[in-house]
């Protein structure tokens, strides 16, 4: 875990199996959109391309609604 922010554990998403497949190729810009993951105590998950984006999603969830 990188940090705990307002009840969310935020970390780098190294569990991405797709990353391991693409790492041997020239395009190692694997899934930049899902590079970071935030997991809430209730099990909810959010993904983002940076720590700053994850914090923003936590602070302003209505701006990031699907």
Order of alpha helices (4+ residues) and beta strands (2+ residues): beta-beta-alpha-beta-beta-alpha
